[in-house]
Amino acid sequence: MTTDVSRSARTGEAGEEIAASAASDVQLALTAAREVAATLAATSPAQRRDWLIAVADAAQAATEQLVAVADQETGLGEARLSAEVAGMAGQTRFYTDVAAEGSWLGATLDPQTDTAPALGRVQMPLGPVAVFGASNFPFRFGTLGNDTSSAIAAGCPVIVKAHPAHPLTARLLGEIATGALRDAGAPEGTFAQLVGFEAGTALVAAPEIEAVAFTGSQRGGMALWEIANQRQRVIPVYAEMGTVNPVVVTRGGAGARLAEIASGFVGSFTLGMGQFCTKPGLLLAPSGSDAAAVVGQALESAAPQGWMLTEQIGHSAVAGIAELVDAGAQVVAQTPAAESGWTSPATVLRVEAADLIRGEERLLEECFGPVALVVEYADDAERDAVLAALQGSLAAAVMPAGADDPEVPALVGALAGQVGRVTVGDWPTGVAFAWAQQHGGPWPATSIPSATSVGAAALDRFTRPVTFQSTPDAALPPALQAANPWGIPRRVGGRLESPSPEGGPA
Amino acid sequence: MTTDVSRSARTGEAGEEIAASAASDVQLALTAAREVAATLAATSPAQRRDWLIAVADAAQAATEQLVAVADQETGLGEARLSAEVAGMAGQTRFYTDVAAEGSWLGATLDPQTDTAPALGRVQMPLGPVAVFGASNFPFRFGTLGNDTSSAIAAGCPVIVKAHPAHPLTARLLGEIATGALRDAGAPEGTFAQLVGFEAGTALVAAPEIEAVAFTGSQRGGMALWEIANQRQRVIPVYAEMGTVNPVVVTRGGAGARLAEIASGFVGSFTLGMGQFCTKPGLLLAPSGSDAAAVVGQALESAAPQGWMLTEQIGHSAVAGIAELVDAGAQVVAQTPAAESGWTSPATVLRVEAADLIRGEERLLEECFGPVALVVEYADDAERDAVLAALQGSLAAAVMPAGADDPEVPALVGALAGQVGRVTVGDWPTGVAFAWAQQHGGPWPATSIPSATSVGAAALDRFTRPVTFQSTPDAALPPALQAANPWGIPRRVGGRLESPSPEGGPA
């Protein structure tokens, strides 16, 4: 069985070994989650809010310890990691607010008519969810964070497969969550964490599991998706995978502020050493702007320093640069990598529009790390042809001269067909947690493009609608009962009804 | 290439042959749908309402002709088919109302704050949808009906693969739709219909197609799902497949009104000769109630008469009865099949709870046609074990003594975990189109259990959320513009806002 080993990103040095979960421990966790699922589903969102806020508070109280462990394993630095703990706690509280507000339940009541029976429809929790966090956000997409918080807020037990890139961080987070949930009164089985590759594949295949949330590489996501598709009862795999996240500089933008854009682009694609799923990996600029050289100069003056999260990610980034060159890209600028630990040089490459348009595969795929391509487009047709050659992405950005740049509307419209989020004038790297956030994009950016792993709709992934026909009030779930005990917005007879400020029905 | 042949269900006689679409015609339809997709997506739901109402009106105006053709091909009878044309037209109008109301767009605006950019999120149409209708509802789930209407209402072009069980009905519906859409001003490419197996598989594999809606057998649904999963860019396949739809008679129900329940059960499972996806295929009754014999008597006095939709469906039903017997079921009652055409005897079989609990596969699977199993349960534990052994279903029914039967709440709760719709005291066969309807259930009843093919949420299948960050108003889709030009409900800063009655923003 695979043992996780904690390693320092800065030196590569091996530390503590964490034993893989035994098959019997996997089964114990699955059984506990299955057994508690109905209990959890029957709790109110307000009750689950108390539990999750306890987890957020406990994690924040342990910030110093968490950051120390995570910094050793990830090399991401204290400032970033401290902010990430706070962000994780804030997200968790946000999901509990979303859950308590209740719109996500989609409660809909059609009273009986002469020709139709009484119907009530509501989103019900799916049951046990397997969470596979990411290496690059140990707190916001790790043992805790978006997936775990939104699944529990939605009323589903969670079993996490600890990420091998930061096993001690995962273990500490697991201990904090387990303790806080127990102290807050959450039932046994609400949360568990397992270790090791075998435990992860066993989870996805297990009949007790109802959904999978994954953030990571396309290879990893596809592997889990294939296991899930071979189950007797197929379950959804919400996998966030590779994504290029193109940036388009308009003619006006290039004319007015190319140096500023280049500097912003470098800041965005080298943030966290390019280890963001929202890293912009390709800049399209009008021909004659000499954008590749301008971006290259910006990289050289920024000279970003940092470490890669794992040895494999470092190797893949270095290999990726070589593959891009083999596929026809030219290195424009490269800054030296750190001298120890897991590293990759930050690199800007120039690529020909024609090579992208004819579908040169390696040039069209993500290169995870501080690596970006710059391409020049001769005219709108060539720009659109390059965009059409790209795969779906999580995000895309338009960099105009200003808000009234006449090229913006058409570009926003075109990009909206290819990504989950379009930004104008903003870099895509930051992902605010908010009601209106979408973090998911067309295949292969995510496996289920109608879903999001950040924002209010993150809860929706872990529910399924059920309609109750001619069902007595006492047998209805609370969200559909006449008294509206949870005080949630509902649609009754086709009309939206908001609850009164007192919390009862309007 | 496969040629569709129109055949009389009542006599088996072959009529007109309909040539399969040539590969070049398939590509023409795909290209037209792809080219019109952005135009369609940019139209308002109100504009699409006009087109779809024109289709509904034209179909209703042709009711006599449609029913004559469909009755010849399906043997379903004029009364049922006339009602179905009206139902299809009513559904179509309903989807246009849902689309125009606008909640389905999920328009959400988070204004800019000190720490977060302005975000706006909205559901956008996916693009061209391939529709594979069912044999059993030529109007409500055919060339037109739930899938086609909800997809166009959502702003997606539709390409239908004509059902080979009723090719002339399909052709006539296609002609009506094409003419009505053209006359109403819908752009070329909004709707097309293709003929033949090869055209169907080509559609699912085609890069132009963004989603598939299918209603039919598990074999057919899985085949399309597998093609879609092997695409370079995987797309969602919304397949409604096999389903058993269990009915549980409570002890009180058996004591108070078993004969009435048995008679209702026979009416429900032989409706349309059992060719409903919501046919109740298994009745669970308390032991000692002698329910199998009572249901058998009810079948004999009902003596249902009718035809099967196709030769294959008739053969499968007859073979299914034999397979059920081989797997341990005993025939309790059987009424004679029609003497000509495609037929199956209506049949009640008795099965032991133990055989279901130990997972005897054939007994746990749907037998499409006028065939049902009756099982007796000794106690709650055995009842629950039988229910747990079943696969997911579209629907389940509880048959209690009355609304205050104390067994109802727990049973409703248990069944809600296994199906998409629970009815109490009602038979599951009828599926009202309404805001609160859910027609979809856990795998394998449907491939995407979070979706529905009937009810307001049917539109959601054909959309994907996109978030617009820091985007100027003029570049936003209408649903997110400050003036709220479509007058739809929106969430702004986390609060739901209903439009004023005049249609402008509140």
Chai-1 contact restraints between the chains, C-beta under 6 A:
chainA,res_idxA,chainB,res_idxB,connection_type,confidence,min_distance_angstrom,max_distance_angstrom,comment,restraint_id
A,T108,B,W435,contact,1.0,0.0,6.0,A-B,restraint_1
A,T108,B,A436,contact,1.0,0.0,6.0,A-B,restraint_2
A,D110,B,A434,contact,1.0,0.0,6.0,A-B,restraint_3
A,D110,B,W435,contact,1.0,0.0,6.0,A-B,restraint_4
A,D110,B,A436,contact,1.0,0.0,6.0,A-B,restraint_5
A,A116,B,A432,contact,1.0,0.0,6.0,A-B,restraint_6
A,A116,B,A434,contact,1.0,0.0,6.0,A-B,restraint_7
A,P117,B,D426,contact,1.0,0.0,6.0,A-B,restraint_8
A,L119,B,A434,contact,1.0,0.0,6.0,A-B,restraint_9
A,L119,B,A436,contact,1.0,0.0,6.0,A-B,restraint_10
A,G120,B,A436,contact,1.0,0.0,6.0,A-B,restraint_11
A,R121,B,A436,contact,1.0,0.0,6.0,A-B,restraint_12
A,R121,B,Q438,contact,1.0,0.0,6.0,A-B,restraint_13
A,R233,B,W443,contact,1.0,0.0,6.0,A-B,restraint_14
A,V234,B,W443,contact,1.0,0.0,6.0,A-B,restraint_15
A,A403,B,P472,contact,1.0,0.0,6.0,A-B,restraint_16
A,V408,B,A475,contact,1.0,0.0,6.0,A-B,restraint_17
A,P409,B,A474,contact,1.0,0.0,6.0,A-B,restraint_18
A,P409,B,A475,contact,1.0,0.0,6.0,A-B,restraint_19
A,V412,B,T471,contact,1.0,0.0,6.0,A-B,restraint_20
A,V412,B,A475,contact,1.0,0.0,6.0,A-B,restraint_21
A,A416,B,V466,contact,1.0,0.0,6.0,A-B,restraint_22
A,R421,B,T467,contact,1.0,0.0,6.0,A-B,restraint_23
A,V422,B,F468,contact,1.0,0.0,6.0,A-B,restraint_24
A,T423,B,Q469,contact,1.0,0.0,6.0,A-B,restraint_25
A,T423,B,S470,contact,1.0,0.0,6.0,A-B,restraint_26
A,V424,B,S470,contact,1.0,0.0,6.0,A-B,restraint_27
A,V424,B,T471,contact,1.0,0.0,6.0,A-B,restraint_28
A,G425,B,S470,contact,1.0,0.0,6.0,A-B,restraint_29
A,D426,B,P117,contact,1.0,0.0,6.0,A-B,restraint_30
A,D426,B,Q469,contact,1.0,0.0,6.0,A-B,restraint_31
A,D426,B,S470,contact,1.0,0.0,6.0,A-B,restraint_32
A,A432,B,A116,contact,1.0,0.0,6.0,A-B,restraint_33
A,A434,B,D110,contact,1.0,0.0,6.0,A-B,restraint_34
A,A434,B,A116,contact,1.0,0.0,6.0,A-B,restraint_35
A,A434,B,L119,contact,1.0,0.0,6.0,A-B,restraint_36
A,W435,B,T108,contact,1.0,0.0,6.0,A-B,restraint_37
A,W435,B,D110,contact,1.0,0.0,6.0,A-B,restraint_38
A,W435,B,R491,contact,1.0,0.0,6.0,A-B,restraint_39
A,W435,B,G494,contact,1.0,0.0,6.0,A-B,restraint_40
A,A436,B,T108,contact,1.0,0.0,6.0,A-B,restraint_41
A,A436,B,D110,contact,1.0,0.0,6.0,A-B,restraint_42
A,A436,B,L119,contact,1.0,0.0,6.0,A-B,restraint_43
A,A436,B,G120,contact,1.0,0.0,6.0,A-B,restraint_44
A,A436,B,R121,contact,1.0,0.0,6.0,A-B,restraint_45
A,A436,B,T467,contact,1.0,0.0,6.0,A-B,restraint_46
A,Q437,B,T467,contact,1.0,0.0,6.0,A-B,restraint_47
A,Q438,B,R121,contact,1.0,0.0,6.0,A-B,restraint_48
A,Q438,B,P465,contact,1.0,0.0,6.0,A-B,restraint_49
A,Q438,B,T467,contact,1.0,0.0,6.0,A-B,restraint_50
A,W443,B,R233,contact,1.0,0.0,6.0,A-B,restraint_51
A,W443,B,V234,contact,1.0,0.0,6.0,A-B,restraint_52
A,P449,B,R464,contact,1.0,0.0,6.0,A-B,restraint_53
A,S450,B,R464,contact,1.0,0.0,6.0,A-B,restraint_54
A,R464,B,P449,contact,1.0,0.0,6.0,A-B,restraint_55
A,R464,B,S450,contact,1.0,0.0,6.0,A-B,restraint_56
A,P465,B,Q438,contact,1.0,0.0,6.0,A-B,restraint_57
A,V466,B,A416,contact,1.0,0.0,6.0,A-B,restraint_58
A,T467,B,R421,contact,1.0,0.0,6.0,A-B,restraint_59
A,T467,B,A436,contact,1.0,0.0,6.0,A-B,restraint_60
A,T467,B,Q437,contact,1.0,0.0,6.0,A-B,restraint_61
A,T467,B,Q438,contact,1.0,0.0,6.0,A-B,restraint_62
A,F468,B,V422,contact,1.0,0.0,6.0,A-B,restraint_63
A,Q469,B,T423,contact,1.0,0.0,6.0,A-B,restraint_64
A,Q469,B,D426,contact,1.0,0.0,6.0,A-B,restraint_65
A,S470,B,T423,contact,1.0,0.0,6.0,A-B,restraint_66
A,S470,B,V424,contact,1.0,0.0,6.0,A-B,restraint_67
A,S470,B,G425,contact,1.0,0.0,6.0,A-B,restraint_68
A,S470,B,D426,contact,1.0,0.0,6.0,A-B,restraint_69
A,T471,B,V412,contact,1.0,0.0,6.0,A-B,restraint_70
A,T471,B,V424,contact,1.0,0.0,6.0,A-B,restraint_71
A,P472,B,A403,contact,1.0,0.0,6.0,A-B,restraint_72
A,A474,B,P409,contact,1.0,0.0,6.0,A-B,restraint_73
A,A475,B,V408,contact,1.0,0.0,6.0,A-B,restraint_74
A,A475,B,P409,contact,1.0,0.0,6.0,A-B,restraint_75
A,A475,B,V412,contact,1.0,0.0,6.0,A-B,restraint_76
A,P489,B,L496,contact,1.0,0.0,6.0,A-B,restraint_77
A,R491,B,W435,contact,1.0,0.0,6.0,A-B,restraint_78
A,G494,B,W435,contact,1.0,0.0,6.0,A-B,restraint_79
A,L496,B,P489,contact,1.0,0.0,6.0,A-B,restraint_80
A,L496,B,S498,contact,1.0,0.0,6.0,A-B,restraint_81
A,S498,B,L496,contact,1.0,0.0,6.0,A-B,restraint_82
